[in-house]
Amino acid sequence: MIKAVIFDMDGVLLDTEKHYNAGWCQAATEAGFPFTREHALLLRSCDAKLGVKLMQEIFGEGFDYYAIRERRREIVAQRIAEFGLERKPGLDEILTYLHEKGIKAAVATATALELTTQHLQKIGVYDRFDKIVSAKQVENGKPAPDVYLYACEQIGEKPEDCIAVEDSPNGIMSAYRAGCKPVMVPDLTRPDEELSKYLYRCVDTLADIRNIVEG
């Protein structure tokens, strides 16, 4: 029986991953690196320590991850100010359904808690979650299991009783390693054969999670 659904934010609740992808590409290119969309995809929901390692393995030790990330943050903020925050399809439907069924809803995001709060308040859904946690609150970010284990602890549910909704490989692996049921709602990419091994289900929109809960 599913007792809770824990959502990632960027790319799952909000259509913001396209801005992060563009931001990484612009910031790294400005810094002089032949950075592409595929490199940015590797960094979705990625723990900073792992991000440093990945990018320096590709581009060398001269890749100043934290400085480039700071520039990326500026670019993403500019893009969101210009284009606004867009909800992902099915968001209101699934939150209403979970509330009606008495199933807990939580957020476990790689984004800082303050910014997460601002975004969710801005689109009017902040108060619809039982708990919101950030990977910045735990020792290791995604793809480590820490943030999902913390989220489960905070809502008082066992991981195996929780669906974890993700759009990226790093997020899926975090949920899987925590013992949750990983459900992918694809955003910028679809799951490949390897990632599919770790999925409980893959659905087209957030509204489709209802069918999983109902069995």
Secondary structure, DSSP 8 states (H G I E B T S, - for coil): ---EEEE-SBTTTBS-HHHHHHHHHHHHHHTT----HHHHHHTTT--HHHHHHHHHHHH-TT--HHHHHHHHHHHHHHHHHHH---B-TTHHHHHHHHHHHT-EEEEEESS-HHHHHHHHHHTT-GGG-SEEEEGGGSSS-TTSSHHHHHHHHHHT--GGGEEEEESSHHHHHHHHHHT-EEEE--SSS---HHHHTT-SEE-SSGGGHHHHHH-
